[in-house]
Structure formats: C-alpha cells, structure tokens
Amino acid sequence: MSRADYVRGVLTLYCGLPHTAARRPSPSDRRLAEQLFDQGIPLTTVEAAFLLAIARRGARPPGLPPLPPVRSLAYFLPVVEELRRSLPDLRYLAYLRSRVTSPT
C-alpha cells in the first residue's frame, strides 16, 4: 500500500467515526497519519484502535454527562500504542465494528 493510500485510508476511517467532530481532516491529522505510515503501523491496527476507543467512549455509565466530540486524530494514539503490543482477536474487532457502525 502506498503512503498516499494509507493516509487516505486512515483519514477516511477517522472522519467516518461516530463521536468525532472532523468531517474533513485537519493538516495536523494528515501529518499524524503520515507519521503512522512512516512508523510502519498497519492500517488494521489503526482501525482497531479507532474501534476500541469509540467503543470505550460508548461504554460510559448512563447518567454521566456526554463526552465532547473527538477533535483530533491524536486522541487515538494511546490506543494505537496499546494495540501495537497486542492486537485483539479478529472476531472481537468484527464485533466492535458492528457495534460502532450500527445505531444502538
């Protein structure tokens, strides 16, 4: 996969997530996506980090005030680092994908 395709893939996934304010990526989001490519982080790991972070946000106890929208791709970096060490099972990722992309 080329660098341009990778960056486009990361930014498309990011902008399509619920709980994000970005409908168009910022220049800093684009630079961060380029850095992820340069670090050799697989797109599947980045997608898994997106899914896991959004699922965690959605698992907040009822009654708590809503979290503000995610405004930067950098929000997901701690989860990317977490998943670099241990990627979840593919079936779990498929489950998260279905939960994140379908209305509840």
C-alpha positions as CSV (number, residue, x, y, z in Angstrom):
1,M,0.0,0.0,0.0
2,S,1.3,3.4,-0.9
3,R,1.8,6.2,1.6
4,A,-1.0,8.2,-0.1
5,D,-3.4,5.3,0.0
6,Y,-2.6,4.6,3.7
7,V,-3.1,8.2,4.7
8,R,-6.3,8.4,2.7
9,G,-7.5,5.2,4.4
10,V,-6.7,6.4,7.9
11,L,-8.4,9.8,7.4
12,T,-11.4,8.3,5.8
13,L,-11.9,5.9,8.7
14,Y,-11.3,8.7,11.2
15,C,-13.8,11.1,9.6
16,G,-16.4,8.4,9.4
17,L,-16.4,7.6,13.1
18,P,-19.2,8.5,15.4
19,H,-18.2,10.9,18.2
20,T,-15.7,12.8,16.1
21,A,-16.1,16.4,15.1
22,A,-14.0,16.0,11.9
23,R,-15.8,15.8,8.6
24,R,-12.6,17.0,6.9
25,P,-9.2,16.1,8.4
26,S,-7.0,18.9,9.6
27,P,-3.4,19.4,8.4
28,S,-2.2,18.0,11.7
29,D,-4.4,14.9,11.3
30,R,-2.9,14.4,7.9
31,R,0.7,14.8,9.3
32,L,-0.1,12.3,12.0
33,A,-1.5,9.8,9.5
34,E,1.8,10.1,7.6
35,Q,3.8,9.5,10.7
36,L,1.8,6.4,11.5
37,F,2.7,5.1,8.0
38,D,6.3,6.1,8.5
39,Q,6.4,4.1,11.8
40,G,5.1,1.0,9.9
41,I,1.9,0.8,11.9
42,P,-0.6,-1.4,9.9
43,L,-3.8,0.2,8.9
44,T,-5.6,-2.7,10.6
45,T,-4.0,-1.7,13.9
46,V,-5.1,1.9,13.4
47,E,-8.7,0.8,12.6
48,A,-8.7,-1.5,15.6
49,A,-7.6,1.5,17.8
50,F,-10.4,3.6,16.4
51,L,-13.0,0.9,17.1
52,L,-11.8,0.2,20.6
53,A,-11.6,3.8,21.6
54,I,-15.0,4.6,20.3
55,A,-16.5,1.5,21.9
56,R,-14.9,2.5,25.2
57,R,-16.4,6.0,24.9
58,G,-19.8,4.4,24.3
59,A,-19.5,2.2,27.4
60,R,-19.7,5.1,29.8
61,P,-22.2,4.6,32.6
62,P,-25.6,6.2,32.0
63,G,-26.2,9.4,33.8
64,L,-22.7,10.8,33.2
65,P,-22.5,13.9,31.1
66,P,-21.7,13.2,27.4
67,L,-18.1,13.5,26.4
68,P,-17.2,16.2,23.9
69,P,-16.6,15.1,20.3
70,V,-13.1,13.8,19.4
71,R,-11.4,16.7,17.6
72,S,-8.0,15.2,16.7
73,L,-6.6,12.0,15.4
74,A,-4.1,12.3,18.2
75,Y,-6.8,11.2,20.6
76,F,-6.4,7.7,19.4
77,L,-2.6,7.5,19.8
78,P,-2.6,5.9,23.2
79,V,-4.8,3.1,22.0
80,V,-2.7,2.6,18.9
81,E,0.3,2.2,21.2
82,E,-1.6,-0.2,23.3
83,L,-2.6,-2.3,20.3
84,R,1.0,-2.3,18.9
85,R,1.8,-4.6,21.8
86,S,-1.2,-6.9,21.5
87,L,-3.9,-6.8,18.8
88,P,-7.3,-8.1,19.8
89,D,-8.8,-11.2,18.3
90,L,-10.2,-10.6,14.8
91,R,-13.7,-11.8,15.9
92,Y,-13.7,-9.2,18.7
93,L,-12.8,-6.5,16.1
94,A,-15.6,-7.6,13.9
95,Y,-18.0,-7.3,16.9
96,L,-16.7,-3.8,17.7
97,R,-17.1,-2.8,14.1
98,S,-20.7,-3.9,14.1
99,R,-21.4,-2.0,17.3
100,V,-19.6,1.2,16.3
101,T,-21.2,1.4,12.8
102,S,-24.7,0.4,13.7
103,P,-27.1,2.6,15.6
104,T,-28.0,1.4,19.1
